[in-house]
């Protein structure tokens, strides 16, 4: 590595690129936080519903909730993956 300073134009291009990358990372972090918050809320709600069903002895409802939860977890996982996938073109 040399101690030469890049020319001002190249330095500005680098600063602009770094700023865009920082903005992109901030946007990604926001999307990830929203996805994880949605996941946490859904998890708490599903636990409460399953607990209620188990307390009343409604095994069919427990089974149904289990299947719904499996599908919901898959959907939230896809949301998190989508939020983490780099989006280019902007």
Backbone as a printed PyTorch tensor [residue, N CA C, xyz], in Angstrom:
tensor([[[  0.8460,  -1.1670,   0.0000],
         [  0.0000,   0.0000,   0.0000],
         [  0.8910,   1.2300,   0.0000]],

        [[  0.5250,   2.2330,  -0.7540],
         [  1.3380,   3.4440,  -0.8340],
         [  0.7300,   4.5240,   0.0300]],

        [[  1.5410,   5.5540,   0.2900],
         [  1.0710,   6.6840,   1.0910],
         [  0.5080,   7.7930,   0.2220]],

        [[  0.3490,   7.5280,  -1.0750],
         [ -0.1630,   8.5480,  -1.9780],
         [ -1.6360,   8.8050,  -1.7050]],

        [[ -1.9910,  10.0610,  -1.7560],
         [ -3.3920,  10.4430,  -1.5790],
         [ -4.0980,  10.3160,  -2.9210]],

        [[ -5.3320,   9.8050,  -2.9300],
         [ -6.0610,   9.7580,  -4.1990],
         [ -6.3870,  11.1790,  -4.6480]],

        [[ -6.5890,  11.3330,  -5.9470],
         [ -6.9450,  12.6700,  -6.4240],
         [ -8.3170,  13.0390,  -5.8620]],

        [[ -8.6250,  14.3220,  -5.7760],
         [ -9.8910,  14.7550,  -5.1540],
         [-11.1320,  14.1460,  -5.7970]],

        [[-11.1200,  13.9600,  -7.1050],
         [-12.2790,  13.3770,  -7.7830],
         [-12.4810,  11.9330,  -7.3450]],

        [[-11.3780,  11.1700,  -7.3070],
         [-11.4560,   9.7670,  -6.8760],
         [-11.8720,   9.6900,  -5.4100]],

        [[-11.3500,  10.5750,  -4.5830],
         [-11.7100,  10.5890,  -3.1660],
         [-13.2030,  10.8800,  -3.0060]],

        [[-13.7360,  11.8150,  -3.7780],
         [-15.1650,  12.1420,  -3.6920],
         [-16.0180,  10.9630,  -4.1440]],

        [[-15.5840,  10.2750,  -5.2130],
         [-16.3270,   9.0850,  -5.6620],
         [-16.3450,   8.0300,  -4.5640]],

        [[-15.2110,   7.8640,  -3.8840],
         [-15.1350,   6.8790,  -2.8030],
         [-16.0490,   7.2830,  -1.6490]],

        [[-16.0450,   8.5540,  -1.2970],
         [-16.9170,   9.0460,  -0.2210],
         [-18.3870,   8.8350,  -0.5960]],

        [[-18.7440,   9.1690,  -1.8320],
         [-20.1250,   8.9840,  -2.2920],
         [-20.5320,   7.5220,  -2.2290]],

        [[-19.6520,   6.6310,  -2.6710],
         [-19.9510,   5.1940,  -2.6510],
         [-20.1280,   4.7140,  -1.2110]],

        [[-19.2140,   5.1280,  -0.3280],
         [-19.3180,   4.7210,   1.0730],
         [-20.6090,   5.2350,   1.7100]],

        [[-21.0100,   6.4560,   1.3540],
         [-22.2570,   7.0090,   1.8920],
         [-23.4570,   6.1990,   1.4160]],

        [[-23.4550,   5.8270,   0.1300],
         [-24.5560,   4.9970,  -0.3910],
         [-24.5940,   3.6440,   0.3170]],

        [[-23.4230,   3.0520,   0.5300],
         [-23.3770,   1.7640,   1.2280],
         [-23.8690,   1.8940,   2.6670]],

        [[-23.4920,   2.9670,   3.3420],
         [-23.9530,   3.1970,   4.7070],
         [-25.4710,   3.3680,   4.7430]],

        [[-26.0000,   4.1590,   3.8170],
         [-27.4500,   4.3430,   3.7400],
         [-28.1520,   3.0160,   3.4810]],

        [[-27.5810,   2.2100,   2.5940],
         [-28.1590,   0.8990,   2.2820],
         [-28.1570,   0.0090,   3.5260]],

        [[-27.0660,  -0.0020,   4.2670],
         [-26.9860,  -0.8270,   5.4770],
         [-27.9890,  -0.3610,   6.5290]],

        [[-28.1640,   0.9350,   6.6430],
         [-29.1540,   1.4530,   7.5940],
         [-30.5560,   1.0160,   7.1930]],

        [[-30.8610,   1.0710,   5.9090],
         [-32.1660,   0.6290,   5.4260],
         [-32.3620,  -0.8610,   5.7060]],

        [[-31.3370,  -1.6440,   5.4190],
         [-31.3930,  -3.0880,   5.6880],
         [-31.6200,  -3.3630,   7.1700]],

        [[-30.8960,  -2.6580,   8.0150],
         [-31.0480,  -2.8590,   9.4590],
         [-32.4680,  -2.5420,   9.9070]],

        [[-33.0510,  -1.4900,   9.3550],
         [-34.4320,  -1.1530,   9.6910],
         [-35.3950,  -2.2480,   9.2800]],

        [[-35.2020,  -2.7870,   8.0740],
         [-36.0660,  -3.8740,   7.5980],
         [-35.8990,  -5.1080,   8.4680]],

        [[-34.6770,  -5.3990,   8.8590],
         [-34.4380,  -6.5690,   9.7170],
         [-35.0870,  -6.3740,  11.0830]],

        [[-34.9610,  -5.1850,  11.6470],
         [-35.5900,  -4.9290,  12.9540],
         [-37.1010,  -5.0980,  12.8690]],

        [[-37.7140,  -4.5810,  11.7990],
         [-39.1650,  -4.7290,  11.6390],
         [-39.5490,  -6.2030,  11.4990]],

        [[-38.7900,  -6.9490,  10.7100],
         [-39.1030,  -8.3690,  10.5060],
         [-38.9850,  -9.1430,  11.8150]],

        [[-37.9470,  -8.8680,  12.5820],
         [-37.7570,  -9.5810,  13.8510],
         [-38.8280,  -9.1650,  14.8670]],

        [[-39.2040,  -7.8930,  14.8850],
         [-40.2680,  -7.4500,  15.7940],
         [-41.5920,  -8.1280,  15.4300]],

        [[-41.8970,  -8.2230,  14.1410],
         [-43.1140,  -8.9210,  13.7020],
         [-43.0690, -10.3770,  14.1370]],

        [[-41.9270, -11.0010,  13.9850],
         [-41.7500, -12.3980,  14.3670],
         [-41.9710, -12.5700,  15.8690]],

        [[-41.4070, -11.6820,  16.6640],
         [-41.5630, -11.7840,  18.1160],
         [-43.0190, -11.6190,  18.5340]],

        [[-43.7020, -10.6470,  17.9370],
         [-45.1270, -10.4410,  18.2590],
         [-45.9460, -11.6820,  17.8810]],

        [[-45.7050, -12.2060,  16.6990],
         [-46.4520, -13.3900,  16.2520],
         [-46.1760, -14.5790,  17.1610]],

        [[-44.9410, -14.7200,  17.5880],
         [-44.5780, -15.8260,  18.4740],
         [-45.3150, -15.7110,  19.8040]],

        [[-45.3320, -14.5150,  20.3770],
         [-46.0340, -14.3240,  21.6510],
         [-47.5270, -14.6120,  21.5080]],

        [[-48.1160, -14.1220,  20.4280],
         [-49.5460, -14.3470,  20.2020],
         [-49.8460, -15.8320,  20.0070]],

        [[-49.0170, -16.5180,  19.2370],
         [-49.2690, -17.9390,  18.9820],
         [-49.0860, -18.7650,  20.2420]],

        [[-48.1280, -18.3880,  21.0740],
         [-47.9530, -19.0920,  22.3450],
         [-49.1890, -18.9240,  23.2270]],

        [[-49.7030, -17.7210,  23.2770],
         [-50.8920, -17.4660,  24.1010],
         [-52.0850, -18.2640,  23.5850]],

        [[-52.2730, -18.2890,  22.2800],
         [-53.3970, -19.0410,  21.7120],
         [-53.2370, -20.5440,  21.9500]],

        [[-52.0220, -21.0540,  21.7710],
         [-51.7880, -22.4830,  21.9820],
         [-51.9700, -22.8440,  23.4630]],

        [[-51.5070, -21.9870,  24.3400],
         [-51.6690, -22.2300,  25.7690],
         [-53.1420, -22.2810,  26.1390]],

        [[-53.9030, -21.3240,  25.6100],
         [-55.3400, -21.2840,  25.8670],
         [-56.0130, -22.5610,  25.3680]],

        [[-55.6500, -22.9860,  24.1740],
         [-56.2430, -24.2050,  23.6100],
         [-55.8890, -25.4200,  24.4610]],

        [[-54.6570, -25.4870,  24.9090],
         [-54.2400, -26.6220,  25.7430],
         [-54.9510, -26.5960,  27.1000]],

        [[-55.1100, -25.4150,  27.6670],
         [-55.7900, -25.2840,  28.9580],
         [-57.2300, -25.7750,  28.8890]],

        [[-57.8700, -25.5340,  27.7520],
         [-59.2660, -25.9630,  27.6140],
         [-59.3730, -27.4020,  27.1210]],

        [[-58.2300, -28.0160,  26.8270],
         [-58.2410, -29.4070,  26.3700],
         [-58.6370, -29.5750,  24.9090]],

        [[-58.6000, -28.5070,  24.1580],
         [-58.9990, -28.5470,  22.7410],
         [-57.8050, -28.9670,  21.8850]],

        [[-57.5800, -30.2900,  21.8100],
         [-56.4180, -30.8090,  21.0900],
         [-56.4840, -30.5300,  19.5900]],

        [[-57.6820, -30.5240,  19.0310],
         [-57.8010, -30.2150,  17.5980],
         [-57.3420, -28.7880,  17.3230]],

        [[-57.7160, -27.8760,  18.2050],
         [-57.2690, -26.4800,  18.0510],
         [-55.7500, -26.3800,  18.2250]],

        [[-55.1840, -27.1240,  19.1570],
         [-53.7290, -27.1320,  19.3450],
         [-53.0510, -27.6140,  18.0630]],

        [[-53.5770, -28.6760,  17.4740],
         [-53.0130, -29.1890,  16.2120],
         [-53.1120, -28.1420,  15.1050]],

        [[-54.2730, -27.5180,  14.9940],
         [-54.4820, -26.4940,  13.9610],
         [-53.5250, -25.3190,  14.1560]],

        [[-53.3880, -24.8780,  15.4100],
         [-52.4630, -23.7760,  15.7030],
         [-51.0220, -24.1590,  15.3840]],

        [[-50.6730, -25.3950,  15.6430],
         [-49.3220, -25.8640,  15.3370],
         [-49.0490, -25.7790,  13.8400]],

        [[-50.0100, -26.2070,  13.0320],
         [-49.8450, -26.1290,  11.5770],
         [-49.8100, -24.6750,  11.0990]],

        [[-50.6770, -23.8330,  11.6710],
         [-50.6640, -22.4120,  11.3120],
         [-49.3250, -21.7700,  11.6880]],

        [[-48.8220, -22.1330,  12.8580],
         [-47.5500, -21.5760,  13.3100],
         [-46.4080, -21.9940,  12.3900]],

        [[-46.4300, -23.2310,  11.9510],
         [-45.3880, -23.6950,  11.0280],
         [-45.3950, -22.8390,   9.7600]],

        [[-46.5760, -22.5980,   9.2200],
         [-46.6810, -21.7790,   8.0080],
         [-46.2530, -20.3350,   8.2700]],

        [[-46.6560, -19.8110,   9.4290],
         [-46.2850, -18.4340,   9.7720],
         [-44.7730, -18.2990,   9.9280]],

        [[-44.1450, -19.2900,  10.5770],
         [-42.6890, -19.2390,  10.7480],
         [-41.9950, -19.2510,   9.3960]],

        [[-42.4960, -20.0390,   8.4740],
         [-41.9070, -20.0690,   7.1310],
         [-42.0530, -18.7120,   6.4480]],

        [[-43.2050, -18.0870,   6.6010],
         [-43.4330, -16.7740,   5.9940],
         [-42.5070, -15.7260,   6.6090]],

        [[-42.3610, -15.7400,   7.9300],
         [-41.4710, -14.7750,   8.5690],
         [-40.0200, -15.0350,   8.2010]],

        [[-39.6510, -16.2900,   8.0850],
         [-38.2900, -16.6120,   7.6590],
         [-38.0260, -16.0440,   6.2660]],

        [[-38.9890, -16.1900,   5.3810],
         [-38.8340, -15.6290,   4.0310],
         [-38.7380, -14.1040,   4.0800]],

        [[-39.4990, -13.4740,   4.9740],
         [-39.4430, -12.0190,   5.1240],
         [-38.0550, -11.5850,   5.5890]],

        [[-37.4890, -12.3100,   6.5350],
         [-36.1620, -11.9780,   7.0430],
         [-35.1090, -12.1890,   5.9610]],

        [[-35.2280, -13.2830,   5.2140],
         [-34.2910, -13.5410,   4.1170],
         [-34.3890, -12.4360,   3.0770]],

        [[-35.6080, -12.0340,   2.7390],
         [-35.7890, -10.9650,   1.7560],
         [-35.1910,  -9.6510,   2.2500]],

        [[-35.3530,  -9.3720,   3.5370],
         [-34.7950,  -8.1380,   4.1040],
         [-33.2740,  -8.1540,   4.0930]],

        [[-32.7050,  -9.3490,   4.2120],
         [-31.2510,  -9.4650,   4.2540],
         [-30.6180,  -9.5520,   2.8620]],

        [[-31.4300,  -9.7650,   1.8440],
         [-30.9100,  -9.9010,   0.4900],
         [-30.5790,  -8.5310,  -0.0800]],

        [[-29.3400,  -8.3640,  -0.5470],
         [-28.9660,  -7.0640,  -1.1120],
         [-29.8430,  -6.7050,  -2.3060]],

        [[-30.2820,  -5.4610,  -2.3030],
         [-31.0950,  -4.9640,  -3.4230],
         [-30.2530,  -3.9180,  -4.1370]],

        [[-30.0220,  -4.1050,  -5.3980],
         [-29.2190,  -3.1600,  -6.1750],
         [-30.0620,  -2.5450,  -7.2580]],

        [[-29.5260,  -1.4950,  -7.8000],
         [-30.2020,  -0.8500,  -8.9060],
         [-30.7050,   0.5230,  -8.5430]],

        [[-30.4020,   0.9890,  -7.3230],
         [-30.9170,   2.2890,  -6.9140],
         [-29.8780,   3.2910,  -6.6270]]])
